[in-house]
Amino acid sequence: MRFAAIVTAVAAGLALTAVPAEARRVAVTQPAWQFAQGPTLVGDRIAWAEEGCRRGCDPTTDRLPDRLRLYRTGARRPERIARADGLRTSFGEESSSSESVSYGVSANRVALQRSRVDRGPGALLRESSALGLGFLGSPRSPVVACDGAEPGQTEGESAPLDMDDASLAYDEASCGRPSRLAIRDLASDTTRFAAQPVGSRLVVVRVSGPAVGVLRRLASGGHETAVYRAATGAQLFSVPVPAGLTPEDIDVQDDGTLALVSRAPEDECDDGVLSWYSPAEPTEHRLATWPCANGVRLVGGRAVVFAEVGDEGQELSSVALTGGETRTLVRLGEGRRRVDHPAFRAPGGPVPFFDYDGRRVAYALRDCSDNQGLHVTDTESAPEEVRYVGCPLRLRSRRIAGPRRRRLSLALRCPRGCSGTATIRRGHVRLAYTGYFTLGPGRRQRIRLIDEAASRAFRGRRAVRVRIAIRTIDRTGRDQRPLIRRGLLLRR
């Protein structure tokens, strides 16, 4: 299974980066835009999604990213292979409109599903969706499109989609109910269909070679998992989700074995449940592991989940389905030194911010830029440890040039990146501020501040003594000790 859905009303971009075979632990990327989804291991490469705006996104306002970019990176730099602009999101008092993108990727093809949902007072008014498929760097051909206008049919959920080198699996009736599972053979371009129970809705679809797994919501309100043969569309087995648990994610491996992560109502890590089912034993096998809300990946009889351990600690663990032997892949630290990892839940099911192919694990962790850096670890080696928590910050100069076009700038050094807020004051008067900033790693960085009263402060003066305060967060998401310095604001 190599899939990551994008269920958000923002634009996103996808990149593919070659991973050096000899490396055991590799920091893959510092995203150029805000990291959104992924990573996804595809052969010897890794894919992920980013989101951005044409003129830059301001997280302090309601403006959301509006562009989609697809990239492929070789040994040197990313190459753009596809793009989509103009994804719109708007919110009113009684209505809203949003667009989302789901993707599937293989070694040489990409599938994109663009959906739009318009809501009115109290009900879903309309949904449309279009799925395209094509070779990387080439135009995509339409696969299926739909337009539904019956309130409450899809409940605004993103259409499920997954893809590997052999098959593309998706919901052929994604704008209504019941869903209809479609499995497209990429070699022959033939498609087989599998009808779903009356009134049911596909929530998650996973494909792995000859097997396709699904999680569906039934008309009764309960949930059920099932596995199909990709070649024929025949159902191998179906089982209900255990009573009292809310399903969050599934994955399937080549022999049809399916792993399920579900949760009790308390919604804590120690209320998570990891279970598995197989065609030979289609009954629940519950493992003594307590997964957090970040999904599951399953390959070669081992399931990978984020799990809580020790005193408020977390790790990325690999669990054997038979025997329950657990292996630590990545230690995230404990207590106040535990680095944040993404926890993204969406109506279409959780989107794990990690992937596993049996040999390597790719995962996302918070970096100092309040973003998510991507990493790859060889699972046959010793566990990776979080190497640092703090995010050092220094002023390159305390001399600040006066405003130009109502903007000032501070010269910084952020060797690991930084994010936060900054103000310049004279006494109790705020002269300039920035509501929020984020910078990638670098020794020569600048943040821009808005002139609030700096121009007036120069009346009768050539220089003004000021107080500079910069507040940032570390990799745990907590506030660091603020940087406070005296400086000199100079007339230009």
N, C-alpha and C positions, 0 to 999 in steps of 0.2 A: 504494500500500500504506500503510495507516494502522493499525498494529497494535503492541501491546506486550503480551506475555503476562506473567502473574504466576505464577511457579513457585516458591512458597515456602509454608511452613506458617505463614503469618501473615495477618493481616487487612490490607486495603488500602483506600484511598479514592481516588476519581477526581475531578479538578476540570477545569473548562473555563474558560479565561480569554481574553477578547477581547484581541487584539494590535493596538495602534494602527498604522494603515496607514502613517502618515508616519514612524514610527520606524525607524531603521536598526539600532540595537542596543538591545535592551530586556531588562533583568533582569526576568523574569516573576514569580517567586515565591520567597519564603522559606517552605518548607512548614511548616504548623502541626504536623504529625506527621512521623515519619521518612519521607523520600522513599523510594519503593520501585521504581516502574517508570515508563516513559515517557521523554521526552514524546512525544506524538503530535499532529501537525498535522492539524486537521480544519477545512477551509475557512479562515476568518479567526481561528480559535480554536486553543488548544493544550490538550491533555489530559495528565494525569499521574496517577500513583497514589501514595498515601501509606498508611502503616500506623500503627496505634496501639492503645492499651489503654484500657479504661474508666477505670482508676485510675492510669494512667501505667506505662510500661514501665521495667524495671530491667535494663539491658544487662549488669550484673554477675551476673545469675542466669540460670537456664534458662527463665524465663518469657518467652513469645513473644507478640507482638501478637495480638489476637483479634477485631478489628473491621474491617469493610469499610465505607467511606463513599464515596459518589458525589456529586460536586458539579458545579454549573455556575455560572460566574461571568460576570456582565455587566460593566457599567462600574464597579460599586461593590464588591459583596462576593459571596462564593460562596453559592450556593443548593444545599442538599442535595436531590438528586433520587432517591437510593436508598440503602439501607443493608442490611448483613447483619452479625449478631452471632454470637458463639459459635463461631468457627472454632477447632477444638481441635487441639493438638499434644501428644503425650506420648511419652516415651522410657523404655523399661525395659531390663533387661539382655539379654533375648532377644526383645523385641518393641517395636514402635513404631506409632504412629497419627498421621496428619497430614492436614490439609485444605489445599487450595490453590484459588486463584481465577484464572481467565483472563478477559480481557475483550476485546471488540471494540467500536469506537465509530464512528459516522458523525455527520453533521450533526444528525440528529434521533432516532437510536435508539442503544440500547446492548444488547449481548449479554454475559451473564455465564455462565461455566461453573464450577460448584463441584464439586470432586472430593475424594474421600477415599480414602486408601490405608492399609490395615492390614497390617503385616508381622509374621511369626512367625519362629521360628528358621530362618535359611537360605533363606527363600523368601517371595515375596509371597503373602499369604493371600487378600486380598480387595480389590477396588477398586470404587467406585461413582462415578457422575458424572451431573450434570444440567445441561442448557443451557437458559437462558431468554432471550427476546428481547422487547423492547418499546420504545415511544417514551420519550424522556427525560421523567422525572417521572411516568410512568404505570406501572402494574403490568406485569410481564413475563410473557408466556405461555410455557409449556413447549414446547420444540422437540424435544428428545430426552433420554432418560435410559437409563442402562445399569447393570448390576450384574454384575461378573465375579468368579469365585472360583477360577479355575484358576491355580496358581502359575506365574510366569514369563511370562505372556501380554503384559503391558504393561511390565514391569520398573519399575513405579512412576512412569513418565513422565507429565508433565502433558499433557492433551489439546491438540493444536494448534487454533488458532482465529484467524480474521482477518475483517475487515469493512471495506467502504467504503460509499459512498452507494448503490451498485447491488446489491451481493451480500454474503452471509455465507457463508464457507467454513469447514468443520469436519470432524472425523472422526466419522462416524455410528456407527462401531463402536469407540469409544475404549476400551472395557473388555476388548478382546481382539485377536486377530489372525485373519485379515489386516484391516488398516484398510479403511475405505470412505469415500472422499471424497464429501462432500455440498456442493452449491452451491445456496444458496437465493436466488432472485430476490426482492428486497425490494419491488419494485413489484407483482408478481403473487402473491407468497407461494407460488410453486411451487418445488419442489426437484428437482434432477437429481443423479444419483449416478454415480460413476466407480469401478469396481472396481480394486483394487490387486493387484500380483503376489502369488502365494500365499505366505503367511507374512510378508508385509512389514508394516512399521509406519510410519505417517506421523509425522515428527518436527517439521517446520515447514511451515506453510501460509501463503501470501501471496496476496492478491487485489488486482488493480488493474483496474478497469473490466471489459473483456471477457476478461481473462486471469487465470488462477489458476496459481500456481507451487507445487510441493511439493518437499520433501526427504524421502526415505523410506529406512528401513533395511531391507535385504533379508534374507530367511531365511538367506542364505549368510553374513551378517555385513557385507557391503559396503553402500555407499550409492549412491543414484541420485537424480537430479533429473528433474523432468518439468513440462511446462506443458500446461494444458487450456483449452478454450474455456468461459467461464462460461455462455454461452447454451445449449450443448448437452451439456457434459460430455465432449466428444470430446478425446482426447489429441493434441496437436500434435507433441510429440517427447519423448523421454526419453534421458538420457545418464548413464553411470556417473561417479561422482566419480573424478578422477585417482588412480591407484594411489599408495600411500604417503602420502596426505593425509587428514586428518580434517576433514570438513565442519563448519562452525560456523554459517553463516547463509546465507540466500538472500533475494533480492527480485526482483520481476517488474514490468515496466512494461506499458502498455496494448497494445503491439504484440506481446507475448509474449516479448520479450527477457528473459533471466534472468541475474542476477549471483550469483556464488557466492564466499564467503570460506571458505577452508580453510587447514589448517596442517600443517606437518611435525612429526615427533615431538618436536623440541626445544622447541616451545611458546613461542617468542619472537616479537617483532614482526617481526624480519627473516626469520623462517621462514613468515610469512603469504603466502598466494597469493590474488590477486583475478583471477577468470576470468569470462567471459560467453559465453552461447549464445543463438541466435535460431532461430525456425522456419526461416528461409532458410539458416542456417549452424549446424546443431546439432552443432558440434564446438567443442572448447575454444579460446578466444581468451584467452591469458594476458597481463595487463598488467604493466608494470614498476613496480608499486606494492606495498609490503609492509605490509598491513593488520595492525593489532593486534586483539586478541580482543574486539571490540565490535560485530561485525555489519556490515551493509551496507544502504544505502538507494539505490534506483535510480529515477530519473525523467528523462525527456527525453534519454536517451542519456548521462547522467552518473551515476556511482556515487559515493556519499559514504562514506568510511571514516575511522576514526582511524588515523593512520600515524606511524611513527617517522622522524624526520628529524634530520640533523646530529648533534651531540654530545649524546646522550641527550635529545633534544628530541622533542616530539610535536606534531601538529597535526591538525585536522579538515580533510580534503582532499576536493575534488571532482575526479573523474577522468573524462575523456571516453573512452567505449568505443572510438570510432574515432579514431586518432591518438594517444591516450594523454596528451593535454595535461592538466596538473594545475594546479588552482587552490586556493590556500590560503584556507580560510574562517575558521578560528580557530587562533591560535597559542597553545599552552599553556605555552610557555617551555621552557627547557633545564636539564639538570642539577638542581641543588638548588633552582632556581626554577621547576620544572615543576609546575603545579597538577594534582592528581589528578582523574581522571574515572572514573566507575564502570566496572568490568569484571565484569559479572555473567554467569556461565555456569550453566546449569541442564540437567537431563536432557533437557528438551524443546528444547534449542537455546539459543543466546545471545539475550539480550534487549537490543538496542542502546539506550543511553541518549541517543539522538538521533533526529531525523527530518528529512526533506527533502521539499519539494514542488516543487522546481525554481526557486523564487523565494526561499524562506526556509529556514533551517536552525534547528532547535530542539535544544538540547543541555543536558546536565547537567554541572556541575562542582562539586567539593568547595567548600563554604563554611566559614566559621570555626566554625560550630556542629557540625562533623563530620557535616554533612548534605549534601544535593546541591541547590544552587540551580539554577533553570531559566532559560535565556536564549534569546533569539531574535535572529538576525542576518539582515539582508537580504544575500543572496549576490551581488547586483549591485554592492555597495559594497566598499570596501577591507576587507581581513581584520581581524577583531577580535583584539586583543592582550589577554592576561591583564593586568589592571590592577594587582593587588596580590597579595602572598603572605602578609604578616604579618597578625596578628590582635591589635590593641592591646587592653590590659586595664589597668584602674586600680581601686584601692579607693576607694569614695566616702567611707569613714570607717574609721579604725583603732580606733574604740571599738565594742566588741561587747557586746551585751546578753547577760546570763547565760542559761542554758538554760531553756526552757519546754517541758514535755512531752518532755524528752530531745532537744530540737532547738535548734540555734543557727543564725544566719544571718549571711552576709557581704554587705554592700552593694557592688555592682560597677558599673563602666561598661564595656560591651562594644559599642562603636559598630558593629562588624561581626559581632557574635556571638562566642561562645567555648565551648570544651569542654575538659574535663580532670579533674583531681583537686585537692582542697584539704585541707589539714590545719592544725590549730592545736595548738601544742606549748608546754609550759613546761619548759625544759631538755630532758631526754631523754624526758619523759613526753608521750604523745599525748593531748591533752584532747578533741579532736573531729576528725572526718574526714568526707569524702564520697568513696565509692569512684569515682564518675563523675558528672559533671554536664554538661549542655549548655544553652546559652542562645542565643536568637535576638538579633538586633541590638537595642540599646537603651542608653540612658544611665542608666537607673535599673533595675538588675537585682539579684536576690538569689539566692544559692545556699544551700541548706539543708545543715547538717552534723549528724551524729549525735553526741550527747553520749556520750563514752567515759569521761572522768574529770574533766570540767569542773566538775560539781557538787561533787565532793570537794575540788577545788582552792580553794574559797572558805572552807574551815574556818578561822575566825579572821580572815578578810580580807573587805574590801568590794570590792577590785579586785586583779586578777592581771595582771602583765605577761606577754605571750605572744609567740610567733613565728608569723606567718602565712605559709604557703607555698602558692602556687597554680601548678600545672604545666598548661600548655595545649599544643595543637598548632596548626600553621599550615595553610595551604591545600594544602601539599604532603604533609600527613600526618606531618610531622616535629615533634619536640618544639621548642617555643620556649624561650627563656631563662626560667627560673622567676621568678615575682614573689614576692619574699621581703621582708616588712615586719615591723617591731615594732608591736605593738598592745596594747590594754588591754581585758581582759575584766572587765566590771562586773556586780556583783550587781544583780538587778532590784529 
